[in-house]
Amino acid sequence: MIIYKDIFTGDELCSDSYTQEIVDDIVIQVQTKAVTKSEGDYVPSNDEDGPLDANVETVNNVVDAHSLVETGFKKKEFITFIKDYMKRVALHLKEKNPERVAPFKKAASQFVSKKLLPMFKELQFFTGESMEEGGMIVMMFYKEGATHPCIWLWKDGIEEVKY
């Protein structure tokens, strides 16, 4: 299994055990789902009304398994954050993978302006478990007509760790 860790905080954000695809050469889109959690065990949640047992809760599989913490942004705050974050990723790439810097900057700029900002009000935001300032913000959204959300991880903001 490969665990995706934030390059700045080391937080575990996701793994390769979920259905995923690369979108626009900039984000990893991961399909999530609701699962019922009972004393640490997961089973797919098929009950539309939620769990019946008081000791059972319905959670998002990725958010719960990787201890993501929901956070929030006003649009202006998010724009400030994302500009700073992209600069730091570009500096990281310059050191680790210089040939990726130009494609990253172009793809990130287009993704933010054409996809993220137009759907800003539909997004939920999550940080890693440490909630360290400056770490990756994971974005959750519903595709049109979907019953379960997807998340986006910045492809260049993760380190793949094989277990």
C-alpha positions as CSV (number, residue, x, y, z in Angstrom):
1,M,0.0,0.0,0.0
2,I,1.1,3.6,-0.7
3,I,0.3,6.3,1.8
4,Y,0.1,9.9,0.5
5,K,1.8,12.2,3.0
6,D,1.8,16.0,3.0
7,I,5.3,17.2,2.0
8,F,5.2,20.1,4.5
9,T,3.6,18.5,7.6
10,G,4.2,14.8,7.1
11,D,0.4,14.2,7.8
12,E,-1.1,11.1,6.2
13,L,-3.8,12.4,3.8
14,C,-4.9,9.4,1.8
15,S,-3.7,6.1,0.3
16,D,-3.8,4.3,-3.0
17,S,-6.4,1.9,-1.7
18,Y,-9.2,4.1,-3.0
19,T,-10.4,4.5,-6.6
20,Q,-8.5,7.5,-8.0
21,E,-7.4,9.3,-11.1
22,I,-5.1,12.2,-12.0
23,V,-7.0,15.3,-13.2
24,D,-5.4,18.0,-15.3
25,D,-1.9,16.7,-14.3
26,I,-2.3,18.6,-11.0
27,V,-4.6,16.8,-8.6
28,I,-5.4,13.3,-7.6
29,Q,-9.1,12.8,-7.5
30,V,-10.1,10.2,-5.0
31,Q,-13.6,8.7,-4.8
32,T,-14.8,8.5,-1.2
33,K,-17.9,6.9,0.3
34,A,-19.9,6.8,3.5
35,V,-19.2,3.9,5.7
36,T,-20.7,2.8,9.0
37,K,-18.2,2.6,11.8
38,S,-18.7,0.4,14.8
39,E,-16.0,0.1,17.4
40,G,-13.2,0.7,14.9
41,D,-14.6,-1.6,12.1
42,Y,-16.0,-0.3,8.8
43,V,-18.8,-1.7,6.7
44,P,-20.4,0.0,3.7
45,S,-23.3,2.2,4.7
46,N,-26.4,1.2,2.7
47,D,-28.9,2.7,5.2
48,E,-30.1,6.0,3.8
49,D,-31.4,7.0,7.2
50,G,-28.1,6.5,9.0
51,P,-27.2,4.1,11.7
52,L,-29.8,2.7,14.1
53,D,-27.4,1.7,16.9
54,A,-26.2,4.5,19.1
55,N,-22.7,3.0,19.1
56,V,-22.6,3.2,15.3
57,E,-21.8,6.3,13.2
58,T,-21.7,7.0,9.5
59,V,-18.4,8.6,8.5
60,N,-16.6,9.4,5.3
61,N,-14.1,6.6,4.7
62,V,-11.1,8.7,3.7
63,V,-11.7,11.5,6.2
64,D,-12.0,9.1,9.0
65,A,-9.3,6.6,8.1
66,H,-6.7,9.4,7.6
67,S,-7.9,11.6,10.5
68,L,-8.6,14.6,8.3
69,V,-9.9,17.6,10.1
70,E,-12.6,19.9,8.5
71,T,-11.7,23.6,8.3
72,G,-13.2,26.5,6.5
73,F,-12.3,29.5,4.3
74,K,-13.8,32.6,3.0
75,K,-13.0,33.0,-0.7
76,K,-10.5,35.8,-0.1
77,E,-8.7,33.8,2.6
78,F,-8.6,30.8,0.4
79,I,-7.1,32.8,-2.5
80,T,-4.4,34.1,-0.2
81,F,-3.7,30.6,1.2
82,I,-3.5,28.9,-2.2
83,K,-1.2,31.5,-3.7
84,D,1.2,31.0,-0.8
85,Y,0.9,27.2,-0.9
86,M,1.6,27.1,-4.6
87,K,4.7,29.2,-4.2
88,R,6.0,26.8,-1.5
89,V,5.2,23.8,-3.6
90,A,7.1,25.4,-6.5
91,L,10.1,26.0,-4.3
92,H,10.0,22.4,-3.1
93,L,9.8,21.2,-6.7
94,K,12.7,23.5,-7.7
95,E,14.8,21.6,-5.2
96,K,13.5,18.1,-5.8
97,N,12.2,18.0,-9.4
98,P,13.2,21.1,-11.3
99,E,11.7,20.0,-14.6
100,R,8.2,19.8,-13.0
101,V,8.2,23.5,-11.9
102,A,6.9,25.1,-15.1
103,P,4.2,22.4,-15.8
104,F,3.1,22.6,-12.1
105,K,2.7,26.4,-12.2
106,K,0.7,26.3,-15.4
107,A,-1.5,23.5,-14.4
108,A,-2.1,24.8,-10.9
109,S,-3.0,28.3,-12.1
110,Q,-5.5,26.9,-14.6
111,F,-7.0,24.5,-12.1
112,V,-7.5,27.2,-9.5
113,S,-9.0,29.7,-11.8
114,K,-11.1,27.4,-14.0
115,K,-12.2,24.7,-11.5
116,L,-11.7,25.6,-7.9
117,L,-12.8,29.2,-7.7
118,P,-15.9,28.8,-9.8
119,M,-17.1,26.0,-7.5
120,F,-15.7,27.5,-4.3
121,K,-19.1,27.5,-2.5
122,E,-19.5,23.8,-3.2
123,L,-16.2,22.8,-1.6
124,Q,-15.5,21.4,1.9
125,F,-11.9,21.8,3.1
126,F,-9.8,19.5,5.3
127,T,-6.4,19.6,6.8
128,G,-4.2,16.8,8.0
129,E,-4.4,15.5,11.5
130,S,-1.7,17.9,12.9
131,M,-3.7,20.9,11.6
132,E,-0.3,22.6,11.0
133,E,-0.6,26.0,9.3
134,G,0.8,25.8,5.7
135,G,0.0,22.1,5.1
136,M,-2.1,20.9,2.2
137,I,-5.8,21.7,2.1
138,V,-7.7,18.7,0.9
139,M,-10.9,19.7,-1.1
140,M,-14.1,17.7,-1.1
141,F,-16.9,18.1,-3.6
142,Y,-19.7,16.2,-5.2
143,K,-19.7,15.5,-8.9
144,E,-22.9,16.3,-10.6
145,G,-25.5,13.7,-9.7
146,A,-23.2,11.8,-7.4
147,T,-24.3,10.4,-4.0
148,H,-20.7,10.2,-2.6
149,P,-18.1,13.0,-2.7
150,C,-14.6,13.0,-4.2
151,I,-11.6,14.7,-2.8
152,W,-8.7,16.5,-4.5
153,L,-5.1,16.2,-3.4
154,W,-2.4,18.4,-4.9
155,K,-0.3,15.8,-6.8
156,D,2.9,17.7,-6.2
157,G,2.1,18.4,-2.5
158,I,2.3,14.7,-1.5
159,E,5.1,12.3,-0.8
160,E,4.3,8.6,-1.6
161,V,5.4,6.3,1.2
162,K,5.2,2.6,0.5
163,Y,4.2,0.3,3.4
